[in-house]
Amino acid sequence: MNCINGKDRVNDQQNNRRCKQNVTAAISYADYLQLDKLLDSQTMLSKQNGRVSYDEHLFIVTHQAYELWFKQILFEMDIVCKLLSANLWNNEHEMFNILKRLGRISSIIKLLLEHFGVLETMTPYDFAEFRDYLKPASGFQSLQFRMIENKLGLKKENRVSCCKSYTDCFSAKKYDELERISAEPSLFTLVCHWLESTPMLKDNIVWDQYRRAADHWLEGSSEPDISCLEKRRNLMDSVFKCDQHKRLVEQGNRTFSHMALKGAIIVYAYRHEKGYTLANRILESLVDIDTLLSKWRYSHFVMVHKMIGSYSSGTGGTTGSEYLRSTLCDSYRIFIDLINLPALIIPAIYIPPLIKSQGK
């Protein structure tokens, strides 16, 4: 027989009343989204200075939308990084989860690209009416965008040198937050570790078969141009010879570890095999994100160049459009090895079939 004392009975009654209150006190749409706070945060400096420029409102709303979407990208990336920290190869459900979230990030970046078209409904002369009021504020000071770059795996030494440093842009608290993100394993690092653990690489059987197939392909090549054939041989040597790969890494021409590159090649070559289809789709999604970010950088440069030209400095003290132009380089491509992967794969007809016991 269960005995309930008077104190427990009182607590149960109080909890029941709270539940009823929670049910009856339904939250409104405006309260749930905190719309009063959100819609009251567009302060036009041109209006405060007595020279209203109505296009400033568009400028504020668009950039606030950017920051909200940046927050969502960081949210999705945190989940992806957490999932990648576990053993994915035996967890198809989590691989689907990663694929979904990477796809969502791509969709968000595509949406952000469309924002440039909205901003460009404002002419350079419209922008000039309120631009001076922004100083020294600048998009260069977007903490969340820098966090996205760091979380993806952009290294400090690969950033373009700028006349402004991040210590100048952020408060000590925000700079510490940026440094904390930089100290955490990046998406790039976690993807490398994941590829290094590719099941088919547990022994050298599959890789040795693939290497022999590559030799067979090169030996039977009908390439008439000797220089092209030699270039192809050297490229394949850089795949199979660890010391040559390391040399390319030291020169900044490759970023993956040799084992991670081998994993990526195996995933792509055997992408139609069970357990590797999803893995290959994840790699393709990473390339999509990397490519879309490059498009975003280019679109940003084109828009800023249109608005202020080549001679004007940025409102935050950078070199303006020239600084943005300088970021359109491979050092900002996080997954450049995945982008270059097709050139490292032998033709499908030469890829050796798997024996049933392999790759388990």
C-alpha positions in Angstrom: 0.0 0.0 0.0 1.4 3.4 -1.0 1.4 6.0 1.7 1.2 9.7 0.7 1.8 12.3 3.4 0.0 15.6 3.6 3.0 17.6 2.4 3.3 15.5 -0.8 -0.4 15.9 -1.4 -0.1 19.7 -1.1 2.8 19.8 -3.5 0.8 17.7 -6.1 -2.1 20.1 -5.8 0.2 23.1 -6.4 1.8 21.5 -9.4 -1.6 20.7 -10.9 -2.7 24.4 -10.4 0.5 25.5 -12.2 -0.1 23.2 -15.1 -3.7 24.5 -15.4 -2.4 28.1 -15.3 0.2 27.3 -18.0 -2.6 25.9 -20.3 -4.9 28.8 -19.8 -2.3 31.5 -20.1 -1.7 30.9 -23.9 1.1 32.9 -25.3 0.4 35.2 -28.2 2.2 35.2 -31.6 3.7 38.6 -30.9 4.9 37.6 -27.4 6.4 34.3 -28.6 8.5 36.1 -31.3 9.1 39.1 -29.0 8.0 41.3 -31.9 7.8 44.5 -29.9 11.5 44.2 -29.2 12.4 43.0 -32.7 10.4 45.6 -34.6 11.5 48.4 -32.3 15.2 47.9 -33.0 15.5 49.8 -36.3 17.0 53.2 -35.3 17.7 55.4 -38.3 20.7 57.6 -37.6 19.8 59.9 -40.5 16.5 60.6 -38.8 18.3 61.4 -35.5 20.6 63.8 -37.3 17.6 65.6 -38.9 18.2 64.5 -42.5 16.0 61.4 -43.0 17.2 58.9 -45.6 14.4 56.4 -46.0 16.7 53.8 -47.6 18.6 53.5 -44.3 15.6 51.5 -43.0 16.1 48.9 -45.7 19.8 48.8 -45.0 19.2 48.2 -41.3 16.5 45.5 -41.8 18.6 43.6 -44.3 21.6 43.5 -42.1 19.6 42.5 -39.1 18.1 39.7 -41.2 21.7 38.6 -42.1 22.6 38.4 -38.4 19.6 36.3 -37.6 20.4 33.9 -40.3 24.0 33.8 -39.2 22.8 32.8 -35.8 20.8 29.9 -37.3 23.8 28.8 -39.3 25.9 28.7 -36.1 23.1 26.8 -34.4 23.1 24.1 -37.2 26.9 24.0 -37.3 27.1 23.3 -33.6 24.8 20.3 -34.0 26.8 19.0 -37.0 30.1 19.3 -35.1 28.6 17.4 -32.2 27.4 14.6 -34.4 30.7 14.4 -36.2 32.5 13.9 -32.9 30.8 10.5 -32.6 31.4 7.3 -34.7 29.2 8.0 -37.7 30.0 5.0 -39.9 27.6 2.7 -38.0 24.9 5.3 -37.5 22.9 6.0 -40.7 20.3 8.0 -38.8 22.8 10.5 -37.6 24.4 10.7 -41.1 20.9 11.7 -42.4 20.7 14.3 -39.6 24.0 15.8 -40.7 23.0 15.8 -44.3 19.7 17.6 -43.4 21.4 20.3 -41.4 24.2 20.9 -44.0 21.4 21.2 -46.6 19.7 23.7 -44.4 22.8 25.8 -44.2 23.1 25.8 -48.0 19.5 26.9 -48.3 20.1 29.7 -45.8 23.2 30.9 -47.8 21.2 30.8 -51.0 18.6 33.0 -49.3 21.4 35.4 -48.1 22.6 35.7 -51.7 19.1 36.9 -52.7 19.4 39.7 -50.1 22.0 41.4 -52.2 19.3 41.9 -54.9 17.1 43.6 -52.4 19.9 45.9 -51.2 20.8 46.8 -54.8 17.4 48.4 -55.2 19.1 51.2 -53.3 21.3 53.3 -55.6 24.9 54.4 -54.7 23.5 57.9 -54.3 20.8 56.7 -51.9 23.5 55.0 -49.8 25.7 58.0 -49.8 23.0 60.0 -48.1 23.4 58.1 -44.8 26.8 56.3 -45.2 28.8 58.7 -43.1 26.5 58.3 -40.2 27.6 54.6 -40.0 31.2 55.3 -39.2 33.0 53.6 -37.6 30.5 50.7 -37.8 31.2 48.1 -40.5 30.3 44.7 -41.7 33.9 43.8 -40.9 32.8 43.9 -37.3 30.2 41.1 -37.7 31.2 38.7 -34.9 28.9 36.0 -36.0 30.3 35.9 -39.5 33.8 35.6 -38.1 32.6 32.8 -35.8 31.1 31.0 -38.9 34.5 31.2 -40.7 36.4 30.0 -37.6 33.9 27.2 -36.9 34.2 26.1 -40.6 38.0 25.9 -40.1 39.4 29.1 -41.7 42.8 29.5 -40.1 44.1 32.9 -38.9 47.2 32.7 -41.1 45.0 32.2 -44.2 43.1 35.4 -43.7 44.0 38.4 -45.8 46.0 40.9 -43.9 43.9 44.0 -43.2 44.6 47.4 -41.8 42.1 46.6 -39.1 42.7 43.8 -36.5 39.9 41.9 -34.7 41.1 43.2 -31.3 40.3 46.7 -32.6 36.8 45.6 -33.8 35.5 43.7 -30.8 35.2 44.3 -27.1 37.4 42.1 -24.9 34.4 39.8 -24.1 33.5 39.3 -27.8 37.1 38.8 -28.8 37.4 36.1 -26.1 34.3 34.5 -27.5 35.8 34.5 -31.0 39.0 33.0 -29.6 37.0 30.3 -27.7 35.4 29.2 -31.0 38.9 29.2 -32.7 40.1 26.8 -29.9 37.3 24.3 -30.5 37.6 21.5 -33.1 36.4 23.1 -36.4 34.1 21.4 -38.9 37.2 20.9 -41.1 39.1 19.1 -38.3 36.1 16.9 -37.5 35.5 16.0 -41.1 39.2 15.1 -41.4 39.0 12.8 -38.4 35.9 11.2 -39.7 37.4 10.5 -43.1 40.6 9.1 -41.5 38.4 6.5 -39.8 36.9 5.3 -43.1 36.2 1.6 -42.6 37.8 0.6 -45.9 41.1 2.1 -44.7 41.3 -0.2 -41.6 43.7 -2.4 -43.6 45.5 -1.6 -46.9 43.7 -4.1 -49.0 41.2 -1.8 -50.7 43.7 1.1 -51.0 46.4 -1.2 -52.5 43.8 -2.5 -55.1 42.9 1.1 -55.9 46.6 2.0 -56.4 47.2 -0.9 -58.7 44.1 0.1 -60.7 45.5 3.6 -61.0 48.8 2.2 -62.3 46.9 0.1 -64.8 45.0 3.2 -66.0 48.1 5.2 -66.4 49.9 2.4 -68.3 47.1 2.0 -70.7 46.5 5.7 -71.2 46.0 6.8 -74.8 46.9 10.4 -74.0 48.9 11.6 -77.0 50.3 14.6 -75.2 53.4 13.4 -73.2 53.4 16.5 -71.0 49.8 16.0 -70.0 50.4 12.3 -69.3 53.4 13.2 -67.1 51.4 15.8 -65.3 48.7 13.2 -64.6 51.3 10.7 -63.3 52.8 13.3 -61.0 49.3 14.1 -59.7 48.6 10.5 -58.9 52.0 10.2 -57.3 50.9 12.9 -54.9 47.9 10.8 -54.0 49.8 7.6 -53.3 53.1 8.9 -52.0 52.7 10.3 -48.5 55.9 12.4 -48.6 54.7 14.2 -51.8 51.3 14.9 -50.3 52.9 16.3 -47.2 55.1 18.6 -49.4 51.9 20.0 -51.0 50.4 20.6 -47.6 53.5 22.5 -46.5 53.3 24.6 -49.6 49.7 25.4 -48.9 48.4 23.5 -51.9 46.5 20.8 -49.9 44.8 20.9 -46.6 43.7 17.4 -45.7 45.9 14.9 -43.9 47.0 12.1 -46.3 44.8 9.6 -44.5 41.8 12.0 -44.8 42.4 12.4 -48.5 42.6 8.7 -48.9 39.3 8.4 -47.1 37.6 11.0 -49.3 38.9 9.2 -52.5 37.5 5.9 -51.3 34.2 7.4 -50.3 33.8 9.0 -53.7 35.1 6.0 -55.7 32.7 3.6 -53.8 29.9 6.0 -53.4 27.4 3.5 -54.7 28.3 0.9 -52.0 26.1 0.5 -48.9 27.3 2.9 -46.2 29.2 5.2 -48.5 26.3 6.8 -50.4 25.4 9.0 -47.5 29.0 9.7 -46.7 29.5 11.0 -50.3 26.4 13.1 -50.1 27.8 14.7 -46.9 31.1 15.6 -48.7 29.1 17.0 -51.6 27.1 19.2 -49.2 30.3 20.5 -47.7 31.5 21.5 -51.2 28.1 23.2 -51.8 28.5 25.3 -48.6 32.1 26.2 -49.5 31.0 27.2 -53.1 28.0 29.1 -51.9 30.2 31.1 -49.4 32.5 32.0 -52.3 29.5 33.2 -54.3 28.5 35.2 -51.2 31.9 36.8 -51.0 31.9 37.6 -54.7 28.4 39.1 -54.6 29.3 41.1 -51.5 32.4 42.5 -53.3 30.4 43.3 -56.5 27.7 45.1 -54.5 30.1 47.2 -52.4 32.2 48.0 -55.4 29.0 49.3 -57.1 28.1 51.3 -54.1 31.4 53.0 -53.2 33.8 52.2 -56.1 37.5 51.3 -55.7 38.8 54.5 -54.1 36.6 54.8 -51.0 37.7 53.2 -47.7 35.2 51.1 -45.7 33.3 52.8 -42.9 35.2 50.6 -40.4 38.6 51.6 -41.7 39.3 48.8 -44.1 40.3 49.4 -47.8 36.6 48.8 -48.7 35.9 46.9 -51.9 39.6 46.2 -52.4 39.7 44.3 -49.1 36.7 42.3 -50.2 38.3 41.6 -53.6 41.3 40.2 -51.8 39.2 37.5 -50.0 38.2 35.9 -53.4 41.0 33.4 -53.2 41.6 29.7 -52.5 42.9 30.4 -49.0 39.3 31.1 -48.0 38.1 27.8 -49.4 37.9 25.5 -46.5 37.3 22.2 -48.4 39.5 22.9 -51.4 40.7 19.3 -51.4 37.1 18.1 -51.8 36.6 20.6 -54.6 39.8 19.3 -56.3 38.8 15.6 -55.7 37.4 14.8 -59.1 40.9 15.3 -60.6 42.4 12.7 -58.2 39.9 9.9 -59.0 40.6 7.3 -61.6 37.9 6.6 -64.3 35.0 4.5 -63.0 35.7 1.6 -65.4 39.1 1.1 -63.7 37.9 1.1 -60.1 38.2 -2.5 -58.8 35.0 -4.1 -57.4 34.8 -4.8 -53.7 34.9 -8.3 -52.3 32.0 -8.9 -50.0 34.2 -9.0 -46.9 35.8 -5.7 -47.6 34.8 -2.3 -46.2 32.9 -3.8 -43.2 
